[in-house]
Amino acid sequence: MQAVILAAGRGTRMGEKTKNIPKPLLRVSGKTLLEHKFDALPDQVDEVILIVGYLQELIRAQFGNSYNGRKITYVEQENPVGGTMDALLQAKGILKGKFLATNADDIHTKEDVRKCIEQEWALAVMHMPELDMSSSVHIDANGTITEIIEADKHTRGPGVGGVGLYVLDTRIFEIEPVLLEGRTEYGLPQTMLAASKAFKIPLTAVEISFRLHITSPDDIPYAELALAARVSTARKKSI
């Protein structure tokens, strides 16, 4: 199984931290964001496709063609402001069958990723006390996603939000990418929803237990505390 990691962006909200280093190489608890992504991939994933752009040469130099025996393939996104679906389209020619897609600036757990790939098509979600910049995901009684509202279009407050982890297959490339309303970006989850309806594929909402989203410098110390707490809890349970 292949996994696509979207890692081309500039990371402008990180300020000076991404002036000379790409965001996916920022360190959290001693590991780069990409290492956190690689380590969360289940054994079924035998190839990682990295969509790269800004300062990509540093990413290529650090990881080369493999990570812990898992093949890495690089694909350049020349225009990294085209949105998540545009980023995925760069890998269209090398993707086969069912695959995983995820954002480079989200930290997930292997257990949660494994839960997602058990589904035919899936979007990982979490119940949030404040949606803030997360998309609002509407789900029916069967756990199937019926609507996805972008962060700048919903009313905030509590709700179910998307968390940057997707399972799908190459049928996604058979329909027109969905242009986000009022923007010049094409949305991956919105295109997934359109494809699921067109091909009658249930788009399953998989509620996950843990996710850290790195968008600003303040997120790094918070993430380190959260990871340390998670490790401490795991050790107590094993005693």
C-alpha positions as CSV (number, residue, x, y, z in Angstrom):
1,M,0.0,0.0,0.0
2,Q,1.2,3.5,-0.8
3,A,1.0,6.6,1.5
4,V,1.1,10.1,0.2
5,I,2.4,12.8,2.5
6,L,1.6,16.4,1.5
7,A,4.8,18.3,2.4
8,A,5.2,21.0,-0.2
9,G,4.0,24.1,1.7
10,R,6.0,27.1,2.9
11,G,4.6,27.1,6.4
12,T,4.3,30.9,6.6
13,R,2.6,30.9,9.9
14,M,5.7,29.4,11.5
15,G,7.5,32.7,10.9
16,E,11.3,32.6,11.2
17,K,11.3,28.9,12.0
18,T,10.7,28.1,8.3
19,K,13.0,30.7,6.8
20,N,15.8,28.3,6.2
21,I,14.2,24.9,6.8
22,P,11.0,23.4,5.4
23,K,8.2,22.9,7.9
24,P,8.2,19.1,7.6
25,L,11.8,19.1,9.0
26,L,10.9,21.1,12.1
27,R,11.6,19.0,15.2
28,V,9.1,18.0,17.9
29,S,10.3,16.0,20.8
30,G,13.6,15.2,19.0
31,K,12.1,14.0,15.8
32,T,11.2,15.9,12.6
33,L,7.5,16.1,11.6
34,L,8.2,13.7,8.8
35,E,9.7,11.2,11.1
36,H,6.6,11.3,13.2
37,K,4.6,10.7,10.0
38,F,6.8,7.8,8.9
39,D,6.7,6.1,12.3
40,A,2.9,6.3,12.4
41,L,2.5,4.3,9.2
42,P,1.3,0.7,9.7
43,D,3.2,-2.2,8.2
44,Q,0.8,-2.4,5.2
45,V,2.5,0.7,3.8
46,D,5.5,-0.2,1.8
47,E,6.0,3.1,-0.2
48,V,5.8,6.7,0.8
49,I,5.2,9.3,-1.8
50,L,6.4,12.7,-0.6
51,I,4.8,15.8,-2.3
52,V,7.6,18.4,-1.9
53,G,8.1,22.0,-2.9
54,Y,9.7,24.6,-0.6
55,L,13.3,23.8,0.2
56,Q,12.7,20.3,-1.0
57,E,16.4,19.7,-1.5
58,L,16.8,19.6,2.3
59,I,14.1,16.9,2.6
60,R,15.7,14.8,-0.1
61,A,19.1,15.2,1.4
62,Q,18.0,14.1,4.9
63,F,15.9,11.0,3.9
64,G,17.2,9.9,0.5
65,N,15.3,7.0,-1.1
66,S,14.2,5.1,2.0
67,Y,13.3,5.3,5.7
68,N,13.8,2.2,7.8
69,G,13.5,0.0,4.8
70,R,10.4,1.7,3.4
71,K,10.8,3.2,-0.1
72,I,10.4,7.0,-0.6
73,T,9.4,8.5,-3.9
74,Y,9.5,12.3,-4.4
75,V,7.1,14.3,-6.5
76,E,7.4,18.1,-6.9
77,Q,4.4,20.4,-6.6
78,E,5.4,23.5,-8.5
79,N,2.5,25.6,-7.2
80,P,2.0,24.6,-3.5
81,V,-0.8,27.1,-3.1
82,G,-3.2,25.1,-5.3
83,G,-4.7,23.2,-2.3
84,T,-4.6,19.7,-1.0
85,M,-6.3,18.1,-4.1
86,D,-3.9,19.8,-6.4
87,A,-1.0,18.4,-4.3
88,L,-2.5,14.9,-4.6
89,L,-2.9,15.3,-8.4
90,Q,0.9,15.5,-8.7
91,A,1.1,11.8,-7.7
92,K,-1.6,10.7,-10.1
93,G,0.7,8.8,-12.4
94,I,2.3,6.7,-9.8
95,L,-0.6,5.8,-7.4
96,K,-2.1,2.4,-7.7
97,G,-5.4,1.2,-6.1
98,K,-6.1,2.0,-2.5
99,F,-3.8,4.5,-0.7
100,L,-3.4,6.7,2.3
101,A,-3.0,10.5,2.2
102,T,-2.1,12.8,5.0
103,N,-0.8,16.2,5.8
104,A,2.9,16.6,6.9
105,D,2.0,18.9,9.8
106,D,-0.3,16.5,11.6
107,I,1.0,14.0,14.2
108,H,-1.2,10.9,14.4
109,T,-0.8,7.5,16.0
110,K,-0.2,4.2,14.2
111,E,-3.3,2.7,15.9
112,D,-5.5,5.5,14.5
113,V,-4.0,5.2,11.0
114,R,-4.6,1.5,11.1
115,K,-8.2,2.0,12.0
116,C,-8.6,4.3,8.9
117,I,-7.1,1.9,6.4
118,E,-9.6,-0.8,7.5
119,Q,-12.2,1.2,5.6
120,E,-12.7,1.4,1.8
121,W,-12.8,5.2,1.9
122,A,-12.3,7.1,5.1
123,L,-11.8,10.5,6.6
124,A,-10.4,10.7,10.1
125,V,-12.3,13.0,12.4
126,M,-12.4,14.2,16.1
127,H,-15.1,15.7,18.3
128,M,-13.8,19.2,19.1
129,P,-14.9,21.8,21.7
130,E,-13.9,24.5,19.2
131,L,-13.6,23.8,15.5
132,D,-11.6,26.9,14.9
133,M,-9.6,26.3,11.7
134,S,-10.8,22.7,11.2
135,S,-13.4,21.8,8.6
136,S,-16.9,20.9,9.9
137,V,-17.8,17.3,9.0
138,H,-21.5,16.2,9.0
139,I,-22.2,12.5,9.5
140,D,-25.4,10.5,9.2
141,A,-26.6,7.7,11.5
142,N,-24.5,5.1,9.6
143,G,-21.3,7.0,10.2
144,T,-21.1,8.1,6.6
145,I,-20.0,11.7,5.8
146,T,-22.7,13.7,4.1
147,E,-21.2,17.3,4.1
148,I,-17.9,19.0,4.7
149,I,-17.8,22.7,5.4
150,E,-14.5,24.6,5.2
151,A,-13.2,26.5,8.2
152,D,-13.9,29.9,6.7
153,K,-17.5,29.0,6.0
154,H,-18.8,27.5,9.2
155,T,-19.8,29.2,12.4
156,R,-17.1,27.8,14.7
157,G,-18.1,26.4,18.1
158,P,-18.1,22.7,19.0
159,G,-18.4,20.0,16.3
160,V,-16.8,17.2,14.4
161,G,-13.7,18.3,12.6
162,G,-11.5,16.7,9.9
163,V,-7.9,16.0,10.9
164,G,-5.9,15.6,7.8
165,L,-5.9,11.8,7.3
166,Y,-7.6,10.2,4.3
167,V,-8.0,6.7,2.8
168,L,-9.2,6.4,-0.8
169,D,-8.2,5.0,-4.2
170,T,-7.4,6.1,-7.7
171,R,-11.1,6.6,-8.6
172,I,-10.6,10.1,-7.1
173,F,-8.9,11.1,-10.3
174,E,-11.9,10.3,-12.5
175,I,-13.9,13.3,-11.4
176,E,-13.4,17.1,-11.6
177,P,-11.5,18.4,-8.6
178,V,-13.7,20.5,-6.3
179,L,-12.7,24.2,-6.2
180,L,-13.2,25.7,-2.7
181,E,-15.8,28.4,-2.6
182,G,-14.3,31.9,-2.9
183,R,-10.8,30.5,-3.2
184,T,-8.3,29.3,-5.8
185,E,-7.6,26.0,-4.0
186,Y,-8.9,22.6,-4.7
187,G,-9.9,20.6,-1.7
188,L,-9.1,16.9,-1.2
189,P,-11.8,16.1,1.3
190,Q,-14.4,17.9,-0.7
191,T,-13.3,16.1,-3.9
192,M,-13.5,12.8,-2.0
193,L,-17.0,13.5,-0.9
194,A,-18.0,14.4,-4.5
195,A,-16.4,11.1,-5.8
196,S,-18.0,9.0,-3.1
197,K,-21.4,10.2,-4.2
198,A,-20.6,9.8,-7.9
199,F,-19.4,6.3,-7.5
200,K,-21.6,5.3,-4.5
201,I,-18.7,4.7,-2.2
202,P,-19.5,5.2,1.5
203,L,-17.1,7.9,2.8
204,T,-16.7,6.7,6.4
205,A,-15.9,9.0,9.3
206,V,-13.3,7.3,11.5
207,E,-13.1,8.9,14.9
208,I,-9.5,8.9,16.1
209,S,-8.1,9.3,19.6
210,F,-5.1,11.6,19.1
211,R,-3.9,14.3,16.8
212,L,-1.5,17.2,17.0
213,H,-1.7,20.0,14.4
214,I,1.5,22.1,14.0
215,T,0.5,25.5,12.5
216,S,2.4,28.1,14.6
217,P,5.5,28.2,16.8
218,D,3.5,28.0,19.9
219,D,2.2,24.6,18.8
220,I,5.6,23.0,19.2
221,P,6.0,23.2,23.0
222,Y,2.4,22.2,23.4
223,A,2.9,19.2,21.2
224,E,6.0,18.2,23.1
225,L,4.0,18.3,26.4
226,A,1.2,16.3,24.9
227,L,3.5,13.6,23.5
228,A,5.4,13.4,26.9
229,A,2.0,12.9,28.7
230,R,1.0,10.2,26.2
231,V,4.3,8.3,26.8
232,S,3.9,8.6,30.5
233,T,0.3,7.3,30.4
234,A,1.4,4.4,28.2
235,R,4.1,3.4,30.7
236,K,1.8,3.5,33.6
237,K,-0.7,1.2,31.8
238,S,2.1,-1.3,31.1
239,I,3.1,-1.6,34.7
